[in-house]
Every structure is written in structure tokens, then in C-alpha cells.
Amino acid sequence: MNERELRRLLKRLLLLSSPLPLAMVGSACGGSTLNGEPQGSSGASAAGSGSSVGTAGRVGATAGSGGASAGSGGASAGSGGASAGSGGASAGSGGADVATSGAGGGGGQLVCTADASLAPIPCGMYRQATVPKACVDSALETVGTPLPSDTCRTLCGQSVGTSCTVVLVDEALLTVNCPSSCLVGRRPAGLCTPLAFDVSSAGAYFASMARLEAASVDAFRILRDELRAYGAPKKLVQAAARAARDEVRHARSTGALARRFGARFDVAAVARGPLRSIQAMALENAVEGCVRETYGALVATWQARAARDPLVRAVMTRIARDETRHAALSWQVGRWLETRLEHRAKQQVEVARQTAVRELLASLANDAESSFADVVGLPGPARAAQLARAMTGALWS
């Protein structure tokens, strides 16, 4: 699918959804502003509302052969507080919970499975799980290391995406970042810093967006270099290089919006690894590009029309146009990579893509309304789910 075809599709999907909200144009439509934050809206930071990103405390450290466990719990941001159980701690919307208790008093059996009662991680948020090192292969005990998808689901629960990352290691424990499965945008291989949308305020939202845009610069530079190394058509290499330049501009513009709404952002750390295989590239491109980035282009197109703040609309209009081109590039790269894959590898790529679609739909079904959605033009949970289902029928099925 080329850029023109995808752009037409996104416009059609928006039209097929129920009518777009009317964007407010200047003060003529009512409402005043103070420090860039429209008054009467709920864009101010909602501290303690339970919607901020959780950074959970230590959970469930096991004690040697005796099997005793310290499940006294991880503190979480927001209103969701942590409640302790005998084998771990259960946190609110941003907290962490992994059962790592000893089974009984004698065997010291290690249990590394996330509590089945955990609520799904809301779209755009994450939780952190701190577990004994024995829960993870010793070769993976390094900060910045992505864990296998099966390990992620074991440690984090079924509502996470296909990847999770080690973010802290000490003598006996390691902490894993568990992002929601609907985080949009192309995340780079070698990402060493947790990336998730903080939905506590408009400023925090744009700060999170700026971090993701900055990380996408590395993602496209890595893609450019790998495409060149494998002899891809020159137009794909050039398009990846252009996308990286676009993301530099996006990081600057969303960073400026974050500052306008009273927040700042720091750049996520990305470690360059060795040249990946064609199959590894194809798997990442299917999930990060053909699903996440494509859905992200649809959301950005919605925001460009729906944001009440005129400056946000202007920024998102440019971003939507660029992200649509990036999403189209993902599909073009996918087609080229497919010509280099064996039949079994092609099947694995398709399974990964369909899994990412299901995870996206599941997370959107459990999403919550943002207090500042009208300011930045975010579709509400029901509308976002409707858009994703429409895209599934038109493109992903």
C-alpha cells in the first residue's frame, strides 16, 4: 500500500466513524486560555487521579531455600494504592504485581507468574514488575535487554504487548518494564528506557509523545542502515532516512507543546546492537510499523481535526501527514522483506502481526477517558476502539 492509498483509507475510516467533534477555532467559539491551557477544560494535571504512569516498588522478593516471601508490596502512582498479599503486591492502574512467593515452607518453589486478577494495563500506560533473577534467563539480565514475548506475558500478564524490557538489575532482583499493548509509534530495537504515555495532564502527554518521537529517530536510522546493508531498493533506504528527519522535527514540535502545557521531557536511551536478521527486521516491522505506527497515523489524523487547541491542531496536521507516509513505508518495507523470507518465517511474521492487532483491540477495550482529551483531540475510548475495529476490517484482517 502506497502513501496515497493509505491516506485515502484513513480519511474514509474517519468518515465511516460517527461525526468528528467540532474543533474550537480561537476565542470566537467561547472559552479563554491561561498559559496555553484552555480554561474550563480538564487539561490541568490530575495528581492523584489514578491515571498517571506507575513506577512500582519492589514486589515479592523470594528468600532462599526456605521459600519465605516478602510480598509487602510496591507503591504505585495515582489513586490505585498497593495492597499486599502473601505472595506479592497488587497495585492500582500504574502499579506492579508479580507473584514470586515460595510455595509452602520447605520446597522454596519459585513462581514467576503475574497475578491473574490484575486488571489489563490501560492503553498508553505501563507497570513495572520486580522479580527474582531466577525468573529470567541469566543471559538476559542486562539493562535494556528485551525479553521474549512468552516471558513478558508470564511476568507482566496478558495485557502487555509482545515485548518488555529489563530496566533495573541488582544483586538478587531485576525490574521489567511492562508497557500496554497499544502504545503507538515505531519503537527502536535496543530501547533502554521505558516508553509509555503519561496521561495525567496535557503537558505530560506531550512530553511522553516527544520521547516516543525522539526514540523513533533511532528506529528509522537503524531501519535505514539495515535496509542498506541487505541491499534494499534505494527508494526504501531514502524513505527511512527521510522518516528519521521527520521524527527529529516531531520531537521538537511535541516537546514545544509539552513546555507550553507546563512539562518537559528527557530523551530515551537507545543502544545500537549488531545487524539483525531479515526475519527479526520483518517481525519488528509487522508489529511496530504495520500495526502500531499505522494505527498511530489514524489517531494523529483524528487529532489534526478534533483538537480544540488551534496550535495542537496545526502540529498534529503536520505529524499526521508524516506518520501516514511512515506507515505506508512500513507496508512497503514489509513487502520487500517478505521476498527474502522462507515460508515458515512468513507465517511467523503474520502471526506476530495478528497478535499485535488483537492486543491493540484488547487494550483499547479497557482504556479510560483522558481528562484533557478535547484539548489534544484524542478520541474517547469507545471511538478509539471503533476506529481500530474499522482499520482491522479494512487493512489488518
C-alpha positions in Angstrom: 0.0 0.0 0.0 1.5 3.3 -1.0 1.1 6.7 0.7 -1.7 8.0 -1.4 -3.8 4.8 -0.9 -3.2 4.8 2.8 -4.1 8.4 3.2 -7.4 7.8 1.3 -8.1 4.8 3.6 -7.5 6.8 6.8 -9.9 9.6 5.6 -12.5 7.0 4.7 -12.2 5.3 8.1 -12.7 8.7 9.9 -15.8 9.4 7.8 -17.2 6.0 8.5 -16.9 6.6 12.2 -19.5 8.8 13.8 -19.2 12.6 13.1 -16.0 14.2 14.3 -16.3 16.7 17.2 -16.1 20.3 16.0 -12.8 21.8 16.8 -12.9 25.2 18.6 -11.4 27.9 16.5 -9.9 30.7 18.7 -11.8 32.6 21.3 -14.7 33.3 19.0 -16.1 29.9 19.8 -16.0 30.5 23.5 -13.5 29.8 26.3 -10.3 31.6 27.2 -6.8 30.4 27.8 -4.3 30.8 30.6 -0.7 29.8 30.0 -1.8 27.8 26.9 -4.2 25.7 28.9 -7.9 26.2 27.9 -10.0 27.2 30.9 -13.0 25.1 31.6 -11.2 22.1 30.3 -9.7 19.4 32.4 -6.2 19.7 30.9 -4.5 20.5 34.2 -2.5 17.8 35.9 -4.7 15.4 37.8 -2.4 14.4 40.5 -3.6 11.5 42.5 -6.3 10.7 40.0 -5.0 7.3 39.3 -4.2 8.0 35.7 -0.5 8.7 36.0 2.1 6.2 34.9 3.0 3.8 37.7 6.5 3.1 38.8 6.0 0.3 41.1 8.1 -0.6 44.1 9.7 -4.0 44.8 7.3 -6.9 44.7 7.7 -10.3 46.1 11.4 -11.0 46.7 11.9 -14.7 47.5 14.1 -15.8 50.3 16.4 -18.7 49.6 15.5 -22.3 50.2 13.1 -21.6 53.0 10.6 -20.3 50.4 9.6 -17.3 52.6 8.5 -14.3 50.5 8.4 -10.6 51.1 5.3 -9.6 49.4 4.7 -6.4 51.2 4.1 -4.6 48.1 5.0 -1.9 45.6 3.8 1.6 45.9 2.0 2.9 42.8 1.3 6.4 41.4 -2.3 7.6 41.3 -5.3 6.5 43.4 -4.8 2.8 43.0 -2.6 2.2 46.1 -1.0 -1.1 46.7 -2.5 -4.0 48.6 -0.3 -6.7 50.0 -0.9 -10.4 49.8 1.1 -13.4 50.9 2.8 -13.8 47.6 3.1 -10.3 46.1 1.6 -6.9 45.9 -1.3 -5.7 43.9 -1.1 -2.1 42.7 -3.5 0.3 41.1 -3.6 1.4 37.5 0.1 2.1 37.3 1.5 -0.4 39.8 3.2 -3.7 39.5 2.2 -7.2 40.6 4.0 -10.4 40.1 3.6 -13.5 42.4 7.1 -14.6 43.3 6.4 -16.4 46.6 7.8 -19.6 47.8 5.3 -22.4 47.7 5.0 -23.7 51.3 7.7 -23.8 53.8 10.1 -26.4 52.5 10.5 -26.5 48.8 11.3 -22.9 48.0 9.5 -23.3 44.7 9.7 -20.1 42.6 6.5 -18.7 41.0 7.1 -16.0 38.4 3.6 -15.6 37.1 1.7 -12.3 37.2 -1.4 -12.3 39.4 -4.3 -13.4 37.2 -6.6 -10.9 38.9 -4.6 -8.0 37.6 -6.7 -5.5 35.5 -5.4 -5.0 32.0 -2.9 -2.2 31.7 -4.8 0.8 30.3 -3.8 2.0 26.8 -0.7 4.1 26.8 0.4 3.2 30.4 2.7 0.7 31.9 3.5 -1.2 35.1 6.8 -2.5 36.3 7.3 -6.0 37.7 10.3 -6.7 40.0 11.2 -10.3 40.2 14.0 -12.6 41.3 16.7 -13.1 38.7 15.9 -16.8 38.6 12.7 -15.9 36.7 14.7 -14.8 33.7 17.5 -16.5 31.7 20.8 -15.3 33.1 21.9 -14.2 29.6 19.2 -11.6 29.6 20.0 -10.0 33.0 21.2 -6.7 31.5 19.5 -3.3 31.5 18.0 -2.5 28.1 17.6 -6.2 27.1 14.2 -7.1 25.6 12.7 -10.3 26.9 11.0 -13.0 24.8 7.2 -12.4 24.4 6.3 -15.6 26.4 8.5 -14.4 29.3 6.9 -10.9 29.1 3.4 -12.4 29.4 4.4 -14.6 32.3 6.0 -11.7 34.3 3.6 -8.9 33.2 0.3 -10.5 32.5 -1.6 -11.0 29.3 -2.4 -7.3 28.7 1.1 -6.3 27.8 2.4 -6.2 24.2 4.8 -8.6 22.6 7.8 -7.1 24.2 9.1 -6.0 27.6 12.4 -4.7 28.7 14.8 -5.1 31.7 15.2 -1.6 33.2 17.0 -2.3 36.6 19.2 -5.1 37.9 20.7 -5.6 41.4 22.2 -8.5 43.3 19.0 -10.6 43.6 16.3 -8.9 41.6 15.5 -7.3 38.3 12.8 -4.9 37.2 11.0 -5.3 33.9 9.0 -2.5 32.2 5.6 -3.8 31.1 4.1 -1.4 28.5 0.4 -1.6 27.5 0.0 -3.3 24.1 -1.5 -0.3 22.4 1.5 2.1 22.6 1.7 3.5 19.1 4.7 4.6 17.1 7.8 2.8 16.0 10.0 1.9 19.0 13.6 1.1 18.2 15.4 -2.1 19.0 17.8 -1.6 21.9 15.4 0.8 23.7 16.8 1.1 27.3 14.3 3.5 28.7 10.6 2.8 29.5 8.3 4.5 27.0 4.6 4.9 27.8 2.1 7.8 27.7 1.7 9.6 31.0 -2.0 10.6 30.8 -2.1 12.8 34.0 -2.1 16.1 32.0 -1.8 17.5 28.6 1.8 18.5 29.3 2.7 15.1 30.5 1.0 13.6 27.4 3.0 15.7 25.0 6.2 15.1 27.0 5.6 11.3 26.6 4.9 11.8 22.9 8.1 13.8 22.4 10.1 11.0 24.0 8.5 8.5 21.6 9.1 10.7 18.6 12.8 11.1 19.7 13.1 7.4 20.0 11.6 6.9 16.6 14.6 8.8 15.2 16.8 5.9 16.2 14.3 3.4 15.0 14.3 4.8 11.5 18.1 5.3 11.4 18.5 1.6 12.4 16.0 0.7 9.7 17.9 2.8 7.1 21.2 1.2 7.9 19.8 -2.4 7.9 18.0 -1.9 4.6 21.2 -0.5 3.1 23.2 -3.5 4.5 20.8 -6.0 2.9 20.7 -4.3 -0.5 17.2 -3.0 -0.3 15.9 -0.7 -3.1 17.4 2.8 -2.8 14.0 4.4 -2.5 13.3 2.4 0.7 16.6 3.5 2.2 16.0 7.1 1.3 12.4 7.0 2.7 13.7 5.6 6.0 16.3 8.4 6.2 13.6 11.0 5.5 11.4 9.5 8.2 14.2 9.9 10.7 14.5 13.6 9.8 10.7 13.9 10.2 10.9 12.4 13.7 13.5 15.0 14.7 11.1 17.7 13.8 8.2 15.9 15.5 10.2 15.6 18.7 10.9 19.3 18.7 7.3 20.3 18.0 5.8 18.0 20.6 8.5 19.0 23.1 7.4 22.6 22.5 3.8 21.6 23.2 4.9 19.9 26.4 6.6 23.0 27.5 3.6 25.1 26.5 1.4 23.0 28.8 4.0 23.1 31.7 6.0 19.9 31.2 9.5 18.9 30.0 10.8 15.6 28.6 14.0 13.7 28.6 15.3 11.7 25.7 15.0 7.9 25.9 18.3 5.9 25.8 18.8 3.6 22.8 21.7 1.1 22.5 22.8 0.2 19.0 23.1 -3.6 18.6 24.6 -5.8 15.8 23.0 -6.2 12.4 19.7 -8.1 12.8 18.4 -10.9 10.6 15.9 -10.3 7.9 13.3 -12.2 10.0 14.0 -10.1 13.1 13.5 -7.0 11.0 10.3 -8.3 9.5 8.8 -9.3 12.9 9.5 -5.8 14.3 8.2 -4.0 11.2 5.0 -6.0 11.3 4.3 -5.1 14.9 5.8 -1.6 15.2 5.1 -0.4 11.7 2.2 -2.2 10.1 0.1 -2.2 13.3 1.3 0.4 15.9 2.5 3.1 13.5 -0.4 2.6 11.2 -2.9 3.0 14.0 -0.9 5.9 15.3 -1.3 7.6 11.9 -5.0 7.2 12.1 -5.2 8.7 15.6 -2.9 11.6 14.6 -5.3 12.3 11.6 -8.2 12.3 14.1 -6.3 14.7 16.4 -5.5 17.0 13.5 -9.2 17.6 13.0 -10.6 17.2 16.5 -8.1 19.1 18.8 -9.8 22.1 20.5 -6.4 23.9 20.8 -5.5 25.5 17.5 -1.8 25.1 17.9 -2.2 21.4 18.7 -4.3 21.1 15.6 -1.6 22.7 13.5 1.2 20.5 14.9 -0.9 17.3 14.6 -1.8 18.2 11.0 1.9 18.0 10.0 2.6 15.0 12.2 -0.4 13.1 10.7 0.8 13.7 7.2 4.3 12.5 8.0 3.1 9.5 10.1 0.9 8.4 7.3 3.9 8.4 5.0 5.9 6.4 7.6 3.1 3.9 8.0 3.0 3.4 4.2 6.8 2.9 4.3 6.2 0.1 6.9 4.0 -1.8 4.5 6.4 -1.3 1.6 9.3 -2.5 3.7 7.2 -5.5 4.8 6.6 -6.5 1.2 10.3 -6.3 0.3 11.3 -8.2 3.4 8.7 -10.9 2.6 10.5 -11.6 -0.6 13.6 -12.6 1.4 11.8 -14.9 3.9 11.1 -18.6 3.9 7.5 -19.8 4.1 7.7 -20.6 7.8 9.2 -17.3 8.6 6.4 -15.5 6.6 3.9 -17.4 8.7 5.6 -16.3 12.0 5.5 -12.6 10.8 1.8 -12.9 10.1 1.1 -14.4 13.5 3.0 -11.6 15.1 1.0 -9.0 13.2 -2.3 -10.6 14.1 -1.3 -10.9 17.7 -0.4 -7.2 17.8 -3.8 -6.4 16.4 -5.6 -8.4 19.0 -3.6 -6.9 21.8 -4.3 -3.4 20.5 -8.1 -4.1 20.4 -8.0 -5.6 23.9 -6.2 -2.7 25.4 -8.5 -0.1 23.7 -11.4 -2.0 25.1 -10.1 -1.4 28.6 -9.0 2.2 28.1 -10.2 5.1 30.2 -11.2 8.7 29.2 -8.5 11.3 29.4 -9.4 14.4 31.3 -7.7 16.6 28.6 -8.9 14.6 25.5 -10.8 17.5 24.0 -7.8 19.8 24.2 -5.4 17.5 22.3 -8.1 15.8 20.2 -7.7 12.3 21.5 -10.6 10.0 20.6 -12.5 8.7 23.6 -12.2 5.0 24.4 -15.3 4.0 22.5 -14.3 6.0 19.5 -10.7 4.7 19.6 -12.0 1.1 19.7 -14.3 1.8 16.8 -11.5 3.3 14.7 -9.3 0.3 15.5 -12.0 -2.2 14.5 -12.6 -0.3 11.3 -8.9 -0.4 10.5 -8.9 -4.2 11.3 -11.7 -4.8 8.8 -10.1 -2.6 6.1 -6.4 -3.4 6.5 -5.5 -6.0 9.1 -7.9 -8.8 8.6 
